[in-house]
């Protein structure tokens, strides 16, 4: 197996945390990858797939990782890169070297708040299940032609669009001190999505049911307001605004429920 | 009798819209996808979705115009009735998406905003920022989640479709699929199967497509007997950021919103783009196409970019031109473009490190979309156009059906709507249109299948297909040769990209065809599996898809070699003129040849080879005419 030569730059050293099965012990492997301009972490993983051997020259299996769009819009390739949850595709090696120096080792791990499936692949089913719990959809009257939807003023569209760019990547949950593997906390992703659906003129038909989930176990009262979520969101979704919004609505909802009962 | 079920393979716009439409009719759907459906490749679409609208209508536009533009854009290779039906239904599709909560950009008054797009002089493209595909996909994903919660849609995410199951009388009655976590292989009964698995850009190594777009699902139907239609037609998008892992698309909306393409008039001009004065820039698309300017159809823009670079005018003498969105070039304010194009500006800034509103982007064409795909049928509505006919007959079970009864295809996976070249912002439409329109057709098919429904098919049939796939899996797992599947794929991708994209020359494509043969041989005899795990083995999944990509490459290349003409994205230069850079590109190439080549390529898998045949194109609504877009005479 001939490995392509490095181009005038020291190779990049990667420490990658691996795990063969959900119940097996994790272990670390080191890889040395020839530098090329404009590399990202995905192209490093692709390189290792084509030349699967460790820095010590031992043959190993290619690294398993979720991947699809490579332009930071599908959310697949989220992992911990130098300890920070982000997408591998938009993690540019030149930038990281600029920050840490050319000789610095880059560490890659699976996210820690979701069960590991294999290597860097984690199981994010919980995020999608929570979307089901909050009725994350607009309850339209079927798919026959019933004319246009409600007219929406541009400022409202701006707010809706910003919230609708959530790609269910999990960065906000990984960064959140309240969200753990064991508990039921729903986290910023869901708060923001509830706000999105409850703001929509048709979506708000189910607003109360969503608020019930927000008031329940793992809901808004469990948020510690650490504000880590908003710092790591790759789409710059105003997550803390959403948390504040849900908080205010929850108070109103609680008073309303109290008065009705 | 057991409740009839439908299997949908693929969870992008086409698959999801088909699934939700069927679910609405009470038909249970099993939805299979390689990834969580919300991460499907449709999420990458940027610019928008076309439909006639009230503003355009009052300026003289209509569904008919939309149809006409689409068949002209496709160089008259598309069967016309399905295209007409799509254009007719387009406004309803937009309304439905609007009701489902898609945050379309709005005008000051709150109406849906519109933008200009390739191949049209009317604003007829609806958009949500520059991430329209993402927004449409999410709306459909949400509706499917609703049906999932209601128990009518069952999702199988992280599953790989391995083959259709055909009953003894050749009717598609289910599928075999593999759970990509446990690697368990199972057979599933289904009374109809819809393949909505998207495109096959991965064949070309780097493309704008997601790396899951290998075309493997379509290939697995092809080897089971389904025909391909027009596989040689691959769209190369004019504007993408070249990259080693993928080429990142810079949407046509950049030009629709005023972006301009140019190169320095002086060859090898080393100045920074912002330092090159207006008079020393060649806005070559505007010069050559004064009517359509920067929004000529994609195949044309791509060739002009290729040609200007071939002549040595590319940025830094290389294969690169400027796509300019700066206020200096467009006259449009920073904030306005930021709002309309935010999504793509971010991509450029993130991956290149430059704000494209401050300095021009450097771009080059990249493989983008498969016009060809699984051949599908349609039933024509025989009434005259004036009486509502001319399109497809609603609810006819033939619509979108492949040549295998019960096996349907939709979206980019089918061949039906874009002819030889797709117009921008028509893909989102064709995907959602086919998904919705086929619902009643599939429903009718189900009610027609009285006997021989999947529940009546002998279990032995499923067991046999299951065993075939189990054996194939085990053989791959044990492969102990010296050929890494990722490296085989790289070799294939490079040759396909070099020889089967913008300019096609038979002698070069024959080199590729020979390489495909050699790679097939290496794949069969010397493949090595660097991972022997029986749990979540992505290398194995990729290796299996590599075999499929080799088969599709052969079909693409053979069909391209055979088609001795230029039409849409297929642009062929005769062998003896391959290196005659002294002749203008258009004059170097074969011309469109309606007398001999106005026909659909059909590819059948026979004796492990691609076999070509042809069928006529339905041009019953508009007569083919030359496709010039007002091109001015070449200036020497």
Interface residues (C-beta under 8 A of the other chain):
Chain A: X1 X20 X21 X36 X38 X39 X40 X42 X43 X46 X49 X50 X51 X52 X59 X60 X61 X62 X64 X65 X66 X67 X68 X69 X70 X71 X72 X73 X74 X75 X76 X89 X90 X92 X95 X117 X118 X121 X124 X128 X131 X132 X135 X136 X137 X138 X139 X140 X142 X143 X145 X146 X147 X148 X149 X151 X152 X153 X154 X157 X158 X160 X161 X164 X165 X167 X168 X197 X200 X202 X203
Chain B: X20 X21 X24 X35 X36 X38 X39 X40 X41 X43 X44 X92 X95 X96 X98 X99 X100 X101 X103 X104 X105 X106 X107 X108 X109 X110 X111 X112 X128 X129 X131 X134 X135 X138 X139 X142 X143 X145 X146 X148 X149 X181 X210 X211 X212 X243 X244 X245 X246 X248 X249 X339 X343 X347 X350 X351 X353 X436 X482 X484 X486 X487 X490 X530 X531 X532 X533 X535 X536 X537 X538 X539 X542
